[in-house]
Amino acid sequence: MDQLWKIYYQEMPEFIKVLIQTPSLQRLKDIGMNCGVEYTNFSFFQNIIPYSRYEHSIGVSLIVYHFTHDKKQTVAGLLHDIATPVFAHTIDFYHQDHLKQESTEFDTKKIIEQDQLLVSLLKEYDLIIEEVCNYHLYPLCDNDSPQLSADRLEYTLGNMYSYGFCTLKEIQNIFNDLKVNDLQNEIIFKHEEIAHFFTKKMLQCSHVYVMDEDRYAMEYLSYLIKKGIKKNVVSERDFYLKEKEFIDMLKKDQEIKKLWKNYQKLNKVEHGKNTDYFCVKVFVKKRYIDVYVENKGIISTINQHINKEIQQFLQLDFNYFMYGKSE
């Protein structure tokens, strides 16, 4: 995935190279972008390029630096996922925040303060923790959905590549067409045809985020974690370990070890009620981006085909039971 970094910015700035060596950022190498679903046997997730929060965080920082050359905003972008727990947004399911998916950001300042090397480096770079622990302060890093920000841009391009929806050349063409609208401090497209291409590919990713396999796996894994908490096998403070360490702790309990093995074997989701399996309804946040095209407006207002596809996505109905199987 580091091939994308050179698209965002040809040479990584030295201060980013130094900061990514800190323990808190190194931990993110073991936190996947697919929220634990990659541990299952669902065919789609078996065939993707591995993509970590570490790679995503560096990508966001390089995008911000590309457009701003501002160290404060760049570091805020770099650190925005530093408090991501094991299995990422699956922990939002644990906290019953999966429709907003915001609970994983609550401990950012705390995680930064606990990393003594990171704190000392921030001081060395004349950066105050309060200036870099909340990337929502900087619209280019993160703005209101469905606008395009550095965070949404990076995980969308990263997933396009990871899922095999786009080549590196196509991603380069997309990135080359971007600029910043200074009035709104928003990343926008120069040309409608490239904005159209990006939106089509973005919607492919959006459908992956809400597919039955994804939603079911996250709910199942959340259930497994809750059981681990209840049995005192793990605690909430263990959410900030590496995923492999957390999994090893879960597997010390024989019942949970069996549930984990069943989770790994999942390869099919059926609709309907079935008391022989873990059976649930799963509602989830629908992520999408409605990009702005220079001198034309929002893509959904200038392209009716795209507007129809976005509306169809937003109207997806998840009001049905599912159960997972291994065959």
MOGIPE-V149836 format. One line per field, one symbol per residue. psi: psi as a letter, one per 20 degrees, with the letter a starting at -180 (. if undefined). Layout:
BEGIN
psi = ???
END
This chain:
BEGIN
psi = iihhhhggpgppqhhghghiiqghhhhihjoqijkihiiajpggiikrpqorhggggggghhgghghhkogghghgghjhjhjprpjdihhhggjkkihhlihiihjggggghinhggghhgghjlppghijiniiiohhgpapqkrprhghgghggghgggijhqrhghhghghijqrpohgilqprqhphhhhggghghghgghhghjqgggggghgghgggghhhghjkhrrhhiikaqghggghggihphghgghgghghipjqpqqrpoiiropqpoqrpoprpnqpppjgaphhiiohgggghghgghjppjmqqqqqrp.
END
